[in-house]
Amino acid sequence: MGDYRTTTGEAPPLPAAARRRRIGRISAGAAAALAILGAASHVIRVPRAVRASGYVTTEDYAEVRPAVSGAVAEILVRTGAAVEPGALLARLDDVEQRAALEEARSQARKAESERARREAEIAVLKQSLADQIAIADLRHRNAQTKHARARELSERGLAATGHVEDVRLQEQVAAAELEALRTRDLAVFDREMEGLRHEVEARREAAGRAEALVRQREVRAPIGGQAVRYDFVAGEMVKPDSVMYEIYGGSKKILKLRIDERHATRVAPGQRYRAELASYGGLGRVWFDGRIEYLRNVIQADGSKTYRTAYATFDARGLDVPPGTTAEARIHTGRARLWAFALGLY
């Protein structure tokens, strides 16, 4: 005989046909729900944004780097100081360059002194020659007069022939002396002075080059504004790629943002952003809104990260936002379909 089962309070199992109908209804409902969800995700659009980080700066802004490598010898400007264009901010060690400058200036002064001394001597020599020519000319004229008188007396029989010949020889000697003085080459003096002038110019140029090397050791402000000093101390070695100061000039503030190169193509001028500043975060956070004004085409690198820089308008909303305040921003780049947003494909 077989086994008997009894149930109390339970419905009997559904027949196979009823079970198939039930599964069909559930499947159809699920398919309909998926279809509705798919249609909704295709129609519904959500805002999409690119994250960026940066800081508040001003319309006139400059990063100050040294022109050459060297050790910091003197720090003249501290953070927060107002500086004028060309103000001396810091000075690198320039002992060697200043010694070379003093030597070059000494050589230049010596060359100028030698030129002035020799110019005075040549002037005296030229004046002496002019005096000698004037005296020789007088002697020649006197000899000519004596010769003419001796000939006249000889013609009258009042002077000996030998005397006339002596006087004639005296006239010839005086003429030769005058001619020798007149034909003396004065160009040698001019050539000597030209050489001395070239020497002075060369020494001055050497002093100018030495002075330029000293100026290269001076770190000056390219623009006027408020200076912010980076973390460096006296004695520290710096290089031309070392940023020593930032200078914020002008009254208009802007927001400078770094955008990851992967997302930079989605950012364009005119797009709006919303940013949170580090100094106004927390429970009482304040949001700042603005618009992208300019996007640099240059790809920059910071270690292994590559990015483009965007400049955006910034309204401080009457709050105290000093230059250099860091910010985290979301740049609105349009709207994405819900399914793309959910899959991270936007």
VMD Tcl script that draws the C-alpha trace (Angstrom):
set ca {
  {0.00 0.00 0.00}
  {1.19 3.60 -0.69}
  {1.93 6.51 1.69}
  {-0.79 9.06 2.44}
  {-0.13 12.75 3.17}
  {-2.48 15.15 4.69}
  {-2.18 18.99 4.92}
  {-3.91 21.32 7.23}
  {-4.69 24.94 6.22}
  {-2.51 24.96 3.06}
  {-3.68 25.41 -0.50}
  {-3.15 22.50 -2.77}
  {-0.31 22.80 -5.32}
  {-1.17 24.63 -8.54}
  {-1.55 22.61 -11.60}
  {1.30 22.86 -14.12}
  {-0.74 25.02 -16.52}
  {-1.57 27.50 -13.77}
  {2.08 27.73 -12.74}
  {3.10 28.50 -16.32}
  {0.46 31.23 -16.58}
  {1.71 32.79 -13.32}
  {5.36 32.80 -14.42}
  {4.30 34.36 -17.71}
  {2.44 37.16 -15.92}
  {5.50 37.86 -13.67}
  {7.88 37.85 -16.65}
  {5.60 40.16 -18.60}
  {5.41 42.54 -15.65}
  {9.17 42.52 -15.22}
  {9.69 43.13 -18.93}
  {7.21 46.00 -18.86}
  {8.96 47.51 -15.84}
  {12.33 47.21 -17.55}
  {10.92 48.76 -20.72}
  {9.45 51.67 -18.75}
  {12.75 52.12 -16.86}
  {14.75 51.97 -20.09}
  {12.49 54.52 -21.75}
  {12.68 56.76 -18.72}
  {16.47 56.50 -18.53}
  {16.65 57.41 -22.20}
  {14.32 60.38 -21.88}
  {15.30 61.70 -18.48}
  {18.47 63.82 -18.51}
  {20.58 64.73 -15.51}
  {23.16 67.53 -15.23}
  {26.72 66.48 -15.91}
  {29.82 68.22 -14.58}
  {33.58 68.11 -14.59}
  {35.43 68.39 -11.32}
  {38.31 70.85 -11.06}
  {40.49 72.27 -8.32}
  {42.25 75.59 -8.12}
  {42.52 78.84 -6.22}
  {41.38 82.44 -6.24}
  {43.73 84.90 -7.89}
  {43.58 88.37 -9.45}
  {43.42 89.68 -13.01}
  {47.07 90.80 -12.80}
  {49.05 87.86 -11.58}
  {52.68 86.80 -11.81}
  {54.81 83.94 -10.60}
  {58.30 85.14 -9.74}
  {61.23 82.83 -10.46}
  {64.98 83.49 -10.27}
  {66.81 84.07 -13.55}
  {69.68 81.77 -12.54}
  {70.44 79.07 -10.01}
  {71.98 80.07 -6.70}
  {71.70 80.24 -2.95}
  {69.31 82.76 -1.39}
  {71.40 85.42 0.32}
  {68.76 87.92 1.41}
  {64.95 87.98 1.68}
  {63.59 91.52 1.48}
  {59.81 91.06 1.11}
  {57.51 88.97 3.28}
  {54.06 87.58 2.56}
  {51.32 90.20 2.41}
  {53.59 93.13 1.57}
  {52.52 95.55 -1.16}
  {55.20 95.95 -3.83}
  {55.70 98.23 -6.83}
  {56.79 96.98 -10.27}
  {60.53 96.34 -10.23}
  {60.76 96.14 -6.44}
  {63.60 93.99 -5.14}
  {62.10 90.92 -3.46}
  {65.15 88.79 -2.75}
  {68.80 88.52 -3.69}
  {70.84 85.44 -4.51}
  {74.46 85.06 -3.44}
  {76.41 87.42 -5.71}
  {79.79 87.79 -3.99}
  {81.68 86.40 -6.96}
  {79.72 88.45 -9.48}
  {80.15 91.69 -7.51}
  {83.90 91.10 -7.26}
  {84.03 90.62 -11.04}
  {81.94 93.78 -11.47}
  {84.29 95.85 -9.32}
  {87.27 94.54 -11.25}
  {85.60 95.34 -14.58}
  {84.68 98.83 -13.41}
  {88.24 99.39 -12.18}
  {89.61 98.36 -15.56}
  {87.12 100.66 -17.29}
  {88.14 103.60 -15.09}
  {91.80 102.85 -15.72}
  {91.24 102.77 -19.48}
  {89.32 106.05 -19.36}
  {92.08 107.63 -17.27}
  {94.74 106.43 -19.71}
  {92.77 107.78 -22.65}
  {92.32 111.17 -20.96}
  {96.00 111.34 -19.99}
  {97.20 110.44 -23.47}
  {94.70 112.83 -25.05}
  {96.13 115.66 -22.95}
  {99.69 114.68 -23.90}
  {98.81 114.57 -27.59}
  {97.16 117.97 -27.32}
  {100.39 119.36 -25.83}
  {102.44 117.70 -28.58}
  {100.19 119.12 -31.28}
  {100.39 122.60 -29.76}
  {104.18 122.31 -29.51}
  {104.33 121.26 -33.15}
  {102.15 124.20 -34.13}
  {104.51 126.53 -32.23}
  {107.54 124.94 -33.90}
  {105.96 125.40 -37.34}
  {105.22 129.06 -36.58}
  {108.83 129.66 -35.46}
  {110.24 127.74 -38.45}
  {108.05 129.81 -40.76}
  {109.43 133.02 -39.25}
  {112.98 131.74 -39.66}
  {112.29 130.82 -43.26}
  {110.85 134.23 -44.02}
  {113.81 135.91 -42.32}
  {116.23 133.78 -44.33}
  {114.38 134.68 -47.52}
  {114.67 138.37 -46.67}
  {118.41 138.08 -45.90}
  {118.99 136.15 -49.12}
  {117.18 138.76 -51.20}
  {119.12 141.59 -49.55}
  {122.45 139.79 -50.01}
  {121.74 139.31 -53.74}
  {120.85 142.96 -54.08}
  {124.09 144.00 -52.36}
  {126.06 141.51 -54.45}
  {124.62 143.01 -57.63}
  {125.79 146.44 -56.44}
  {129.18 145.03 -55.57}
  {128.69 145.66 -51.90}
  {128.66 142.01 -50.77}
  {130.96 139.10 -51.43}
  {129.78 136.17 -53.49}
  {130.58 133.77 -50.61}
  {128.32 135.68 -48.27}
  {125.45 135.42 -50.71}
  {125.97 131.67 -50.95}
  {125.97 131.32 -47.15}
  {122.72 133.23 -46.90}
  {121.18 131.10 -49.67}
  {122.12 127.92 -47.83}
  {120.59 129.31 -44.65}
  {117.35 129.94 -46.53}
  {117.33 126.38 -47.90}
  {117.92 124.92 -44.44}
  {115.08 127.00 -42.98}
  {112.78 125.88 -45.81}
  {113.69 122.24 -45.25}
  {113.06 122.52 -41.52}
  {109.67 124.15 -42.15}
  {108.69 121.50 -44.69}
  {109.73 118.71 -42.32}
  {107.53 120.12 -39.57}
  {104.59 120.73 -41.89}
  {104.69 117.23 -43.35}
  {104.97 115.50 -40.01}
  {102.36 112.65 -39.81}
  {99.76 113.64 -37.21}
  {97.53 110.69 -38.16}
  {99.57 108.52 -35.82}
  {98.06 110.45 -32.93}
  {94.56 110.00 -34.31}
  {95.11 106.26 -34.72}
  {96.45 106.04 -31.18}
  {93.41 107.88 -29.80}
  {91.06 105.67 -31.83}
  {92.69 102.61 -30.31}
  {92.32 104.05 -26.83}
  {88.65 104.84 -27.46}
  {88.04 101.24 -28.56}
  {89.78 100.04 -25.41}
  {87.53 102.22 -23.26}
  {84.40 100.96 -25.04}
  {85.50 97.34 -24.60}
  {86.11 97.90 -20.88}
  {82.74 99.59 -20.49}
  {80.99 96.71 -22.27}
  {82.78 94.22 -19.99}
  {81.59 96.22 -16.98}
  {78.06 96.22 -18.43}
  {78.11 92.45 -18.83}
  {79.39 92.03 -15.28}
  {76.63 94.33 -14.02}
  {74.04 92.27 -15.91}
  {75.30 89.14 -14.15}
  {74.82 90.90 -10.81}
  {71.29 91.95 -11.78}
  {70.51 88.33 -12.66}
  {71.02 87.53 -8.99}
  {68.30 90.02 -8.04}
  {64.72 88.72 -7.83}
  {62.40 91.61 -8.68}
  {58.64 92.05 -8.98}
  {57.44 92.09 -12.62}
  {54.16 93.76 -11.61}
  {52.81 95.68 -8.66}
  {50.46 94.15 -6.12}
  {50.39 91.97 -3.03}
  {53.30 89.56 -2.68}
  {52.95 86.03 -1.36}
  {56.25 84.37 -0.49}
  {56.74 80.66 -1.01}
  {58.43 78.48 1.57}
  {62.16 79.18 1.13}
  {64.83 80.39 3.52}
  {68.18 82.16 3.34}
  {70.89 79.78 2.18}
  {68.49 77.56 0.24}
  {69.41 76.67 -3.35}
  {66.84 77.77 -5.94}
  {66.64 77.21 -9.69}
  {65.01 79.04 -12.60}
  {61.99 76.72 -12.32}
  {61.54 77.48 -8.61}
  {58.57 79.74 -7.84}
  {59.73 82.10 -5.09}
  {56.83 84.56 -5.01}
  {53.35 85.07 -6.37}
  {52.14 88.61 -6.92}
  {48.46 89.45 -7.06}
  {47.69 92.79 -8.66}
  {44.51 94.57 -9.64}
  {41.17 94.63 -7.85}
  {39.27 92.13 -9.99}
  {39.41 88.54 -8.67}
  {39.29 85.45 -10.87}
  {39.25 81.72 -10.22}
  {42.07 79.67 -11.72}
  {41.18 75.98 -12.16}
  {43.07 72.85 -13.15}
  {41.09 70.48 -15.35}
  {42.22 66.91 -15.88}
  {43.27 66.44 -19.50}
  {40.82 63.53 -19.88}
  {37.86 65.86 -19.33}
  {39.27 69.11 -20.69}
  {37.65 68.70 -24.12}
  {34.22 68.94 -22.47}
  {34.97 72.35 -20.98}
  {34.48 75.53 -23.01}
  {34.21 79.27 -22.36}
  {30.77 80.33 -21.19}
  {30.07 77.24 -19.10}
  {29.04 77.86 -15.51}
  {30.61 76.43 -12.39}
  {29.83 76.13 -8.70}
  {32.74 76.15 -6.28}
  {33.34 75.59 -2.61}
  {36.23 77.47 -0.98}
  {38.34 75.89 1.73}
  {37.83 78.87 4.04}
  {34.03 78.66 3.76}
  {33.45 74.90 3.95}
  {31.99 72.75 6.70}
  {28.47 73.04 8.08}
  {28.16 76.69 7.11}
  {29.47 76.17 3.62}
  {29.05 78.91 1.05}
  {28.78 78.22 -2.66}
  {30.32 80.55 -5.24}
  {29.13 80.66 -8.82}
  {30.75 81.97 -11.98}
  {31.47 81.33 -15.62}
  {34.48 80.00 -17.54}
  {36.09 82.85 -19.49}
  {39.23 81.36 -21.01}
  {40.77 77.92 -21.40}
  {44.47 77.57 -22.18}
  {45.33 75.27 -25.06}
  {48.64 74.27 -23.50}
  {48.77 70.91 -21.74}
  {50.70 71.21 -18.48}
  {52.08 68.52 -16.23}
  {52.43 68.10 -12.50}
  {54.29 64.88 -11.95}
  {52.31 62.15 -13.69}
  {49.14 64.26 -13.93}
  {48.40 66.34 -17.00}
  {45.91 69.17 -17.06}
  {44.72 72.35 -18.74}
  {44.18 75.63 -16.96}
  {40.89 77.50 -17.06}
  {40.25 81.07 -15.92}
  {36.79 81.90 -14.62}
  {34.91 84.89 -13.25}
  {34.63 85.06 -9.47}
  {32.22 86.97 -7.26}
  {33.30 87.06 -3.61}
  {29.74 87.99 -2.62}
  {31.04 90.63 -0.23}
  {33.07 88.11 1.75}
  {36.75 88.34 2.58}
  {38.39 85.98 0.09}
  {42.14 86.61 -0.03}
  {44.11 85.63 -3.15}
  {45.44 82.11 -2.90}
  {42.30 80.65 -1.29}
  {41.89 77.10 -2.60}
  {38.67 75.93 -4.23}
  {36.96 72.74 -5.42}
  {34.62 73.32 -8.34}
  {32.10 71.49 -10.51}
  {31.92 72.85 -14.06}
  {28.53 72.23 -15.66}
  {29.15 70.85 -19.13}
  {25.57 69.96 -20.17}
  {23.07 67.19 -19.46}
  {23.45 63.41 -19.85}
  {20.88 60.63 -20.31}
  {20.06 58.85 -17.09}
  {21.34 55.48 -18.33}
  {24.69 56.99 -19.36}
  {24.93 58.72 -16.00}
  {24.18 55.46 -14.18}
  {26.83 53.60 -16.15}
  {29.38 56.37 -15.78}
  {29.53 56.92 -19.56}
  {28.61 60.56 -19.57}
}
mol new
graphics top color blue
foreach p $ca { graphics top sphere $p radius 0.5 }
foreach p [lrange $ca 0 end-1] q [lrange $ca 1 end] { graphics top cylinder $p $q radius 0.2 }
display resetview
